[in-house]
């Protein structure tokens, strides 16, 4: 077994997000694998830009509640599978929610 060093937390780029979003990389597969797992923390009113993933994406909420337009993000400890090329924007769309943390698999 080889222990991997923890990667630093990074602020999500403004091109991808509105508001403050923090990303912790957990796993990044080596080629030819496309596996990436990240913990993504959204502050109130933060969200992604509209986007899609060619091979789909799985979101797993670990804390809080947010929204994935055009559908709803599940509550904590539930997951959602987004199909290939499905247009989506997700995050915390109002100040009424305290925040959202999710695991993103793509």
Secondary structure, 3 states (H helix, E strand, C coil): CCCCCCCCCEECCCCCEECCEEEEEEEECCCCCCCEEEEEEECCCCEECCECCCCCEEEEEEEECCEEECECCCCCCCEEEECCCCCEEEECCCCCCCCEEEEEEC
